[in-house]
Amino acid sequence: MIVYDRLWGTMKEKGVSQYALIKKYKISTGQLDRLRKNENVSTHTLDLLCSILNCSLEDIAEYKEK
């Protein structure tokens, strides 16, 4: 199972709010909701988040065994 718990800490560390993701970077509220619920998101979205936050995938996502 892939979880996005690390995303929120990385956003705080980089000073990027959910509001900024929505308004400045055009990330949909639906995508953010899926991330909060650890649901499926596209690799495009993950790539975009890594680019916005200037980080690696490991900084926003983690694989955990069920």
N, C-alpha and C positions, 0 to 999 in steps of 0.2 A: 504494500500500500504506500502510495506517495503522499506525503503530508507537506504542507506549506507553512508550518509554524515558524520557520526561520525567516520567512519573507517579512513578517511584521517587525522583527528586531532589526533586520537589515534596512528596512524603510526608515525606522526611527534613527538608526545610526547615520544614515545618509541624509536625513532631513527631508524626506519625501513623504508627503501625506497622501491619504487615499483621495482627498479632494484634488490634489495636484495630479494624481494619476488620471482622474476622471476629466478634469477641466483642461489641463495643459497637454496631457499625453493621449487623451481620447480612449482610455481604457474604460470599457463599459462597466456599469454597476453590476451587471449579470456576471461578468468575468470575476470581479472582486468577490461577489457572493459565492461563486464556485470555489474560489481559492480559500475563502473563510471556512467553507464546509468540506475542504479537502476532496472536492469532486474533480472530474476530468476537465482539464484545460488544454488548449492546443500548444504544440511546441512553438508556434509563432508567438503566442502570448508570453511564454516563458522566455523566449529569446528577446522579446521587446522589453520585458521587465529587467533582464540582465543588462541590456543596453542602457536603459534609463537609470538604473541603480549603479552602473559600472561595477558589476560584480559577476561572480561565476554562478552556475546553476546550484552548486552546493550551498551557496549563501541564501538561497530562497526555497529550496526543496530538499526533501530527505526521504529515502526509502526506509520504511519500517515494516518488519514482518508482522503478519496478522496474528 
